[in-house]
Amino acid sequence: MIFIRLVDGGKNDDNRFAIAFRDVPNDKWSLFSNANELPQKLYNDEDPINQNDNDDDPDSMNNSMSLFYNILPILLTLFFTMIYV
């Protein structure tokens, strides 16, 4: 799920978000102004990604880093899309 914070004075045009997320289903992203609007729980405890988390396990760290590097290009693309679109 993608949560985008609307800031005062920002480019909060609905059309801008529609264009930026045209290929992303509407139920996968949401806008918010205040952190109180975010869900209290952002993940499911039953999620298999979180079941094997173990700080002592080196493979767990590698999986976390792999996930980070897989998500990073998406986040950067969204960031630059938001700025320049």
C-alpha positions as CSV (number, residue, x, y, z in Angstrom):
1,M,0.0,0.0,0.0
2,I,1.3,3.5,-0.9
3,F,0.4,6.4,1.4
4,I,1.0,9.9,0.1
5,R,1.0,12.8,2.5
6,L,-0.7,16.0,1.2
7,V,1.2,19.0,2.4
8,D,-0.1,22.6,2.6
9,G,1.1,24.5,-0.4
10,G,2.1,21.3,-2.2
11,K,1.0,20.2,-5.7
12,N,-2.1,18.3,-4.4
13,D,-4.0,18.3,-7.7
14,D,-6.2,15.1,-8.1
15,N,-5.3,15.0,-11.8
16,R,-1.6,14.8,-10.9
17,F,-2.1,11.8,-8.7
18,A,-4.4,10.1,-11.3
19,I,-1.6,10.5,-13.9
20,A,1.2,9.4,-11.6
21,F,-0.7,6.3,-10.5
22,R,-2.6,5.5,-13.7
23,D,-1.2,1.9,-13.8
24,V,-1.6,1.4,-10.1
25,P,-5.0,0.1,-8.8
26,N,-6.9,2.7,-6.7
27,D,-7.0,0.3,-3.7
28,K,-3.2,0.2,-3.6
29,W,-2.6,3.9,-2.8
30,S,-4.2,6.5,-0.6
31,L,-3.7,10.2,0.2
32,F,-3.6,11.6,3.8
33,S,-3.1,15.0,5.4
34,N,-2.6,13.9,9.0
35,A,-0.8,10.8,10.4
36,N,-4.0,10.0,12.4
37,E,-5.6,9.1,9.1
38,L,-3.2,6.2,8.5
39,P,-4.2,2.7,9.5
40,Q,-3.1,1.8,13.0
41,K,-1.6,-1.4,11.6
42,L,0.3,-1.1,8.3
43,Y,1.0,-4.8,7.8
44,N,-0.6,-8.2,8.5
45,D,1.0,-10.3,11.3
46,E,0.2,-13.4,9.2
47,D,2.2,-12.0,6.3
48,P,4.9,-14.6,5.4
49,I,7.4,-11.9,4.7
50,N,7.4,-11.0,8.4
51,Q,7.1,-14.6,9.8
52,N,10.8,-15.5,9.4
53,D,12.3,-12.2,10.6
54,N,15.2,-12.9,12.9
55,D,17.9,-10.3,13.6
56,D,20.5,-13.1,14.3
57,D,19.9,-14.8,10.9
58,P,22.3,-13.4,8.2
59,D,19.9,-14.6,5.5
60,S,17.1,-12.5,7.0
61,M,19.4,-9.4,6.7
62,N,20.1,-10.3,3.1
63,N,16.4,-10.7,2.4
64,S,15.7,-7.3,3.9
65,M,18.4,-5.6,1.9
66,S,17.2,-7.4,-1.2
67,L,13.7,-6.1,-0.6
68,F,15.1,-2.6,0.0
69,Y,17.0,-2.6,-3.3
70,N,14.0,-3.9,-5.2
71,I,11.7,-1.2,-3.8
72,L,14.2,1.7,-4.0
73,P,13.8,2.2,-7.8
74,I,10.0,2.3,-7.4
75,L,10.2,4.9,-4.6
76,L,12.7,7.0,-6.6
77,T,10.4,6.9,-9.7
78,L,7.4,7.9,-7.6
79,F,9.4,10.7,-6.0
80,F,10.6,12.2,-9.3
81,T,7.2,11.7,-10.9
82,M,5.6,13.7,-8.0
83,I,8.1,16.5,-8.4
84,Y,8.2,16.8,-12.2
85,V,4.7,15.8,-13.3
